[in-house]
């Protein structure tokens, strides 16, 4: 093996070790510290509002980005941010924070390399990686429209798939905009449906579930098609 290849392997192994240490530390903190108790909607909304008041929206964007890299669920972050800052600022914060946090995970995937990421991600993500490799921007947008796995994990796979960074950023924004905009516009109706169950809320939940199932089925078929 050439010296250059050995150096590249050494860098990837160091990056992998660092990533594993971080993930293990997060798992330990989640199980044996009060971290889990902090993932309470009212508590986090209050903290976000306080940070936004004291330090401005940029602080909320930075916190959102860090939480994305730390594998906090994107849907939870989106809901908290829009509740805390309202539809306009919440939408801006969500898209900006997800783009910055996603970029961090993307470059981690690029650094680790395809072999390492595929070894960590499993067969489902390996299939996704093969489909992503030849489709660029539209592939990223499609994955954002119908989430196939945790946000940070998908970003690692995208980075390792050598999709151009520009395509990743544009696809991320294009794919996230419809769902985030819908939450921002209809949050009040969604909260009402969850807190006061009735025929209308049941119909809304059934429709949402149907759309998710159909979207997942369509994405699965797309990933199984031969590459273009």
N, C-alpha and C positions, 0 to 999 in steps of 0.2 A: 504494500500500500504506500502511495506517495506521501511525502511530508505534508503537502497541501491538504490531501484527503484526511490524514491523521489530525491535522489541526482543526479542520472543519468538524470532524467527528467529536473531537475533544470539546469544542465550543457547544455543540448540540447536547452532549452529555451533561455539561455543566448547567446549561439552561434547563434541561429536563429535571435535573436534581433540584434546582431552585424552584421550579414549578411544583414538583411533588411536595417539597417542604412546605410551601405556601398553602397548598390544598390540604395537606394533613393538619397544619396548624389551624386552618379555618374549621375543619371537621372537629378537631379536639375542642376548640373554643365554642363551637355550636353545641357540643354535647355536655361539657363540664363547666361552662361559665354562663353568666346571665345573658349572653349574646342573643339567645333565642327569644328571651322575654322582650328584648328591645325591638324585635320585629312585630310591633304592635301598631296598627294603622293610626290610631289617634296620637300616640306618642311620636311617631315619625313625622306625621303631618305637622305637629306642633314644632318639632325641631327644625323641619325644613322652612317653615314660615319664619321662625326666629332667625335662622341663618340668612334667609333672604332679606329680612329687614335690616340686619346688622351689616352684612357683607355684600349684599346685592345678589342679583340673579346668577352672576358668574360663579359664586360659591356653591349654589345649588347645582349648577351644571357640572362643576368639578366633583361634587359628592355623588351625583348620578353616575358619572363616568367611572369613578372608583368602585362603586357598587356593582356596576356591570361587569367589570373585570373580576370582582370577587364572587361572581356567579349568583348574585341576588337576582331572583326572577324578574325579567323585564316587565311583565304585565303588572306585577306588584309595584315596581318603581314608577311605572307610567301612571297608575291610579293614584298613588300617593302624591306625585308631583302635580297632577292636574287638580286634585282636591286642594292642595296647599296653595297653589298660585293662580288658579282659575284657568279658563280654557285657552286664552291667548298666550300668557307667559308660561303656563304649564306645557302647552304644545311646543313652544320654542325650546324650553328647557329639556324636554324629553328627546326631541330630535337631535339637539346639539350634544346632550350628554351621552346618548346612545351612539352617536357618530364618533365621539372622542373615545369613549370606553371601548367601542367596537374596534377602533383603530389600534388600541393597545393590544387587544387579544389577537387581532390580525397579524401584527408584527411579531407577537410571540409565536404564532403558528409558522410564520415565515422563518423565524430563527431556528425553531426546533426541526423543521424539515418534514417532508411528506411521510417518510418511513416511520419516524417517531410518533407523529400525530396519528397516523393510521393504526399504529400498534396500541395507542392509548384509547382511541375513540370507538373501536368496535366495528363490526361489519356494516351496521346501518349507516354510520358516518363514512365508512369507506365507499359505500355505494354512492352516497351523496357527493363525496370528493370526486369520484370518476365523472359524475354528471356535471359537476361544476366546472371541471377543467376546460371544457370547450365552449362554454356559453357566456361567461363574463357577466356583464352588467345585468342582463335580463334574468340570469340564474339567481343572482343575489337578491334582486327585487322579488322574484317568485318565492324564495325561501322566507323573506320577511313577511310576505302576504300570508303565508301558511307556515307558521313556525314548526320546524321538524324536530327540534331538539333545543336544549338550553342555549340562550343567546351567545354566551361566551364560548361554548363548545363549538357551535357553528362557525364563529369567527376564527377560531383556531384552524378549523378544517379549511375555511376559505383562504386563509393566509398560506397554509401549506399547499393548497392547490395552485398557487402561482397565478391567481387572478390578479390583474393589475389593480393597484391601490386606488386609482381614480375610479375604476369600474365598481370597486367595493363600496367606496363612499357614496357614489351616485345611486347605486342599486340599493344601498341601505336606506337612503332618504326616500327614494321613490317607493320602496316596498313598505316602509313604516308609516308613511304619511296617511294613507287611507284609514288604517285602523286607529292610529293615534287621533286623527281628526274626528273620527266617529265617537271615540270615548270623550274627547273634549266637548263635542257638541251635544251628546246625549247622556252625559254623566248623570244628570238629575233623574232622567227616566230610568237609567240602569239601577241607581240606588233605590228608587221607589220600588222597582220590580223585585229587588232583593230583600227589602225590609218589610214590604207589605204584600206577601204572596196572594195571588188571586188568578182568575182566568187569564187576564192580560199578561201577568208576569210569567205564568206557566207557558203561554204561547210564545213569549219572547225568548225564554230559556230554550224551548224546543227548537225554535228557529235558529238560534245561535248554535246549538249543538249540531243541527243538520248542516249548517254552513261549514262548521269545523270538520265534520266527517267527510263531506263532499270535497272540501279543500284538501284534506289529507289524502283522500283516495286519488284525486287528480294529480297531486304531487308524487304519489307513489308510482302511478302509471308513467308519469313524465320521466322519473328517475330510471325506470326499467327500459325505456326506449333506447334503441341503439344510438350512439352519438352521431352528430352530424359532421 
